[in-house]
Amino acid sequence: MPMINVEIKRNGTENALGVIRRFSRKMQESGIIPKVKGQRYAVRPLSKLAEKNMKVRRLARRVEVEKLKKLGKM
C-alpha cells in the first residue's frame, strides 16, 4: 500500500480545535481510515468442505421455503 501523507500546518490565528478539525476532515477525504480498517482483520478463504456445507444448507433451506410456500405458510 502506498504511503499517503496528510500534513496540516497551523494558520496564524487558528486554535488547536480548528487544526484538529481540519486534520480530521483531511484524513476522511484521503480515504486512509477505511483502508486501514479493512486491513485490520484478515479473512481466510473458506475451505472446499466449508463451501460445500454452506451450499448444502442453502439448498436445504430453499427446499424448505418452497415447501412452506406450497402449504401457504409463507
Backbone hydrogen bonds, N-H to C=O, Kabsch-Sander energy under -0.5 kcal/mol:
donor,donor_aa,acceptor,acceptor_aa,energy
5,N,3,M,-0.5
7,E,5,N,-0.6
14,E,11,N,-0.9
19,V,15,N,-1.6
20,I,16,A,-2.4
21,R,17,L,-2.5
22,R,18,G,-2.4
23,F,19,V,-2.5
24,S,20,I,-2.7
25,R,21,R,-2.2
26,K,22,R,-2.4
27,M,23,F,-2.5
28,Q,24,S,-2.2
29,E,25,R,-2.3
30,S,26,K,-1.9
31,G,27,M,-1.0
32,I,27,M,-1.0
35,K,31,G,-1.0
36,V,32,I,-2.4
37,K,33,I,-2.6
38,G,34,P,-2.1
39,Q,35,K,-1.3
40,R,36,V,-0.6
40,R,37,K,-0.7
42,A,40,R,-0.5
44,R,42,A,-0.6
51,E,47,S,-2.3
52,K,48,K,-2.3
53,N,49,L,-2.6
54,M,50,A,-2.3
55,K,51,E,-2.2
56,V,52,K,-2.4
57,R,53,N,-2.4
58,R,54,M,-2.4
59,L,55,K,-2.5
60,A,56,V,-2.5
61,R,57,R,-2.5
62,R,58,R,-2.3
63,V,59,L,-2.3
64,E,60,A,-2.3
65,V,61,R,-2.5
66,E,62,R,-2.4
67,K,63,V,-2.3
68,L,64,E,-2.3
69,K,65,V,-2.4
70,K,66,E,-2.2
71,L,67,K,-1.7
72,G,68,L,-0.6
72,G,69,K,-0.8
73,K,68,L,-2.4
74,M,68,L,-0.8
